Amino acid sequence: MSAPDAPADAIAHFVAKWHRREPEMALAEVFCPPDLRPRFRAWGALVHELREAAFELSDARVTAVKCQWWAEELANLPQGAGRHPISAGLALPHLAWTRLARALIGQSLVDERPGDARAALAHMQPLAAALADIEAGVFGFDAPQEPTPLAVHFLLQRLPQGLVAQDQARLPLNLLARHGRTVAQVAAGEGEALVRDWAAELLAALPASKAPAPLFRRLRTGFDRVRLARLAAGRGFAPPAAPATVWRAWRIARNP
């Protein structure tokens, strides 16, 4: 059973928020089949909203409230009772929305600082796995999905703003020890080498670029791979220029 796609104007605000954070995906949309573009936009906006709710709010109480609201919204989708504009294009009742709702609540309760990269990714794994499963269903992709690209994406998106947040972008404690930096020093901008090492570790955690995945995830992971490589090389947080991004999106889209 398929769900109706949301009217474009109803979700435009949320798509614009997503594109401001991930401008590559706005450029890459042209390579998505036209009939799937409304769902492409709705899914990108939803992942952005869930990521913001779980990881990017400064007040733990607000995080709890917003995650609870989204968990209820997700749990209502199988009954077609969603309230958010994004939900209209994604209310596919056969998908495991309740599992995603539980994973979102669980993620909002994680406050342990990871000891190393493996622990940092493990903290993200339940939410990443639930999202990967839903994503495959949204785009009609039958193969089991590897959740690591989503976990890496979450951690990459915590940079650089998360460095001054309470969780210091979930930087592993072993990196702080290796570089002899405190969280306060990193927040003050004294952790450039540490961030380069962190980017290299996240890049190494990504699966092979040929791993089967929906076009949406192949595009996002390809862009994350480039961002991490640039960051590991000391070239900063900004994405590549638009022409290079369009060329890369074309390459990814034509080589499933």
Secondary structure, DSSP 8 states (H G I E B T S, - for coil): -------HHHHHHHHHHHHHH-HHHHHHGGGS-GGGHHHHHHHHHHHHHHHHHHHS-S-HHHHHHHHHHHHHHHHHGGGT---SGGGGGT--TTS-HHHHHHHHHHHHT-----SSHHHHHHHHHHHHHHHHHHHHHHTT--S---SHHHHHHHHHHTTTGGGGSTTGGG--HHHHHHHT--HHHHHTT--HHHHHHHHHHHHHHS--TT----HHHHHHHHHHHHHHHHHHTT--SS---HHHHHHHHHHHHH--
